[in-house]
Amino acid sequence: DQLSNWPDVDKVDLVLPSPTDELPEVVINKELAEAAGVAVGDTLEILVDPGQRLLFWIPLPEVRVAEIVEGSGILHYQIETQGSNGFTMLMDVEEAREVLKIGVEDYYNALIVSNRGDFLAGERLTDQVVASIKSLVGEEVVVREVKKDSLSMVDQGNIGLLFLMLSVFAIFAGVLLLTNIYLMLAQERRTELGTLRAIGYSRKKVSRTILYEGFFYSIFSSGIGVLAGLGIARFILGSFVNLFEDAVSLIPFEGANIAFNSMQNSFVFFVRIDSIAYGFLLGLIIPMIIIVYTGRKISRTNIVTAVRNIPEELDERKRLLLNVIAAVGVLVSVVMAYSGYSLGNATGFFTGVMLAGLLIPVAIPMKNKRWIESFFSIAVIVFTMFSNSFDLIASNSGSSIYLTIAKGAAILFAGLFLIVYNLKTFEYLL
């Protein structure tokens, strides 16, 4: 009864049945119900002692299933599950003593402690709570840090870093998409904005016009994006947990499911309120930065070319500056690749080669770079796909999360350059 009042068990409706004159009633978990093939209202025989298998003439005590709940342990916490396959059966204390023929006095073999705070904040108090418990009852007590161990298992293998980098890729792709959208919207209205400048609007007023409009776009899209992101995150987590459980079920070792059960239970969908606030602010701030840049860029366009809708190109000075910066980047990339190869650093070698391949077309002083850019982009993708043929890279491919991220980034950027420089081709084909 007290367990049902814990702050983090709102999804578990744990109500133990009251003693009756008929068959004792029990609450079992879903895993046990599926393994035994029983439903609410069915009866189970309790084999108290394995020796009773031979004493077939002695009737076994029976219990009736009153309720089936989720969770492989008491409120999803595993205490001692060796040999139990995660099965849980709960019943009234006195009836349990009678069914199991327990004649000794009551004693405690486990004390469950729930820290204050939410799903993550409570876990951070574990060390303080453990120190407090041992100061009261002595050092001989064994304290199992269940939630802390579960969360640390989930965080092994740089899973957090992998998801963070995937998020960075998503944010970067979103920034490119937003930049393209706002630049396209501004280009579509160049004639209108140029006319405003011609009749007396200042550059500041033109920038404000774009800024106000973009602000209302962003504040609505950020709110919708946060809600959509929560839904997508929950779907991805559910799919990941299902995939993980399917993979564990294929492991041909006895007790494998028990060993991984604690890690499976750790995958709980939880989002802090401040995370939602940060997501909303990022979704608002990033577009606003792009809008400010776009507004200033459009407001500084030549009035005549804007009214006549004549496309603007980079002047020779800016084009030369871009070539020089790219050339310096190629030089730095070559040094990085050589240093990585000399030191046996596969990530440094691969990153240097990829950066050099992506920057060489930018460094070449040509106006029409479609063919050379396409060639180098395809070369980067092919090199990435066949990079394991190099001994240095192959020996680190399975162990370096940074090398995996570098490969993903190389394919992402090469694909972006390939598409951008061939938009006319895609327009023709589509």
Secondary structure, 3 states (H helix, E strand, C coil): CCHHHCCCCCCCCCCCCCCCCCCCEEEEEHHHHHHHCCCCCCEEECCCCHHHHCCCCCCCCEEEEEEEECCCCECCECCCCCCCCCCCEEECHHHHHHHCCCCCCCCCCCCCCCCCCCCCCCHHHHHHHHHHHHHHHCCCCCCCCHHHHHHHHHCHHHHHHHHHHHHHHHHHHHHHHHHHHHHHHHHHCHHHHHHHHHCCCCHHHHHHHHHHHHHHHHHHHHHHHHHHHHHHHHHHHHHHHHHHHHHHHCCCCCCHHHHCHHHHHHCCCCCCHHHHHHHHHHHHHHHHHHHHHHHHHHHCCCHHHHHCCCCCCCCHHHHHHHHHHHHHHHHHHHHHHHHHHHHCCHHHHHHHHHHHHHHHHHHCCCCCCHHHHHHHHHHHHHHHHCHHHCHHHHCCCCCCHHHHHHHHHHHHHHHHHHHHCCHHHHHHHC
